[in-house]
Amino acid sequence: MSKSYVLGVIVGRVDLVKVVKFHPSPWFCGPYGWMFENPVEFKDPIPWTGTLGLFDVPDHILPGAEQR
């Protein structure tokens, strides 16, 4: 069974707290790893397209984002 994912939306937010060159996690595949904290899943996805990687979202976009 294939999974269906919603595309072109922001589904939540995290805080980037550290960039490491090594971590014992099996998910680490270097040469750098991002360590995140405080994950928040939004109740309703926010439409957003055209951005890959880390990015800032303008403040006026997020006030309506409710946490799940």
Backbone torsions as a table, in degrees:
resi	resn	phi	psi	omega
1	MET	NA	127.3	178.5
2	SER	-85.7	147.8	178.6
3	LYS	-93.4	148.3	178.3
4	SER	-109.6	129.7	179.5
5	TYR	-118.6	142.8	176.3
6	VAL	-76.8	131.7	179.6
7	LEU	-111.9	155.6	176.3
8	GLY	74.8	31.3	179.5
9	VAL	-142.2	159.7	170.5
10	ILE	-98.9	124.4	-176.2
11	VAL	-102.3	-8.4	-179.9
12	GLY	175.9	-167.4	-179.5
13	ARG	-145.7	156.5	174.4
14	VAL	-141.6	164.5	173.0
15	ASP	-104.2	124.7	173.7
16	LEU	-79.7	117.8	-174.4
17	VAL	-111.2	-18.4	-177.2
18	LYS	-164.2	147.4	171.4
19	VAL	-116.4	126.9	-175.3
20	VAL	-121.1	158.8	175.4
21	LYS	-101.3	-8.9	177.0
22	PHE	-153.8	145.5	172.7
23	HIS	-157.5	140.3	-177.8
24	PRO	-72.3	-5.0	-179.5
25	SER	-61.1	140.8	175.6
26	PRO	-66.6	-14.6	179.0
27	TRP	-83.0	-12.5	179.7
28	PHE	-76.6	125.7	178.0
29	CYS	-130.2	14.9	172.4
30	GLY	42.2	176.9	11.1
31	PRO	-78.1	-12.4	177.4
32	TYR	-129.7	151.0	175.6
33	GLY	-130.7	144.9	177.9
34	TRP	-99.3	133.5	176.5
35	MET	-110.5	125.2	-175.9
36	PHE	-113.8	155.3	173.1
37	GLU	-139.4	168.2	173.9
38	ASN	56.4	52.0	178.2
39	PRO	-67.5	140.0	178.4
40	VAL	-133.0	121.2	175.3
41	GLU	-93.0	129.2	179.3
42	PHE	-78.6	143.1	178.5
43	LYS	-61.5	-44.1	178.8
44	ASP	-123.0	127.6	177.5
45	PRO	-59.2	148.1	179.7
46	ILE	-103.9	122.8	179.1
47	PRO	-57.5	130.7	-179.3
48	TRP	-165.0	128.3	179.5
49	THR	-134.7	161.0	171.1
50	GLY	85.1	17.3	-179.9
51	THR	-130.6	126.0	175.8
52	LEU	-110.5	152.8	176.6
53	GLY	76.2	-155.0	179.4
54	LEU	-80.1	141.5	178.8
55	PHE	-158.4	155.3	175.3
56	ASP	-92.3	142.4	176.9
57	VAL	-107.0	131.4	178.9
58	PRO	-55.0	142.2	-177.4
59	ASP	-55.0	-33.5	-176.0
60	HIS	-70.8	-12.4	179.4
61	ILE	-82.0	-35.5	-169.9
62	LEU	-88.5	-19.8	-176.6
63	PRO	-54.9	-32.5	-179.3
64	GLY	-83.0	-3.1	-177.4
65	ALA	-77.3	113.7	178.0
66	GLU	-93.6	143.9	177.7
67	GLN	-77.7	148.2	177.3
68	ARG	-84.5	NA	NA
